Amino acid sequence: MNRSILNKCVLFEGLSEGSLEYALDFFNAQEKQYKKGWQLHHEGDVMRNFGLVLSGQIQVFMDDFDGNRMIMANVTPGTTFAESLCYLKRISPVNIEAVLDSTVLVMNTDRLNSPSASPSQMDLQLAGRFTAMLAGRALSMNDRIQILSKQSIREKVITLLSQHSSRESKGLVRLPFSREAMARYLGVNQSALSRELSNMAKDGIIEFKGSSFHIL
């Protein structure tokens, strides 16, 4: 198992070998392989597990009344998904699918839902890490709300690119989306998005090729 990928997740970041083994057992972690297009979870089922992507890419989405896919998250290596729904053990409103051949560390929250009467210090630490992970997920959802609250496609694109850029990237951004997936994530028509990206390039705002963008 790739330790560098595990260290990207707040659940396992910085743990010693012994503590890591304990944590993996605590969350009943199992490494599983999924081929591109495989469904990990179907809408309407109870979410009994959450996952950490080790390789590939997982997509969390909903279908609207017309059958159009609304992307909630594109999950890349080092990132988790479905942790809140798993903890709450509620019927899920989302579908989860592998958009690339993927390896996922599948886990559950059984020991969090039914804690020991005398939890160890490590148990308490892992519960705190899980809470921190949920807080991080809430911040990620806030990013999505910022995008959806924008009125124009250009504003949505600029907000998305700003969220994925960093001071170190020097304006270079590689999005984890195809053009179709990007349009669904932004909640806009794909053709209209392509036209707006071309207009933004003509206006000297961005340069782009495929999923790679340079913010000018």
Order of alpha helices (4+ residues) and beta strands (2+ residues): alpha-alpha-beta-beta-beta-beta-beta-beta-alpha-beta-beta-alpha-alpha-alpha-beta-alpha-alpha-beta-beta
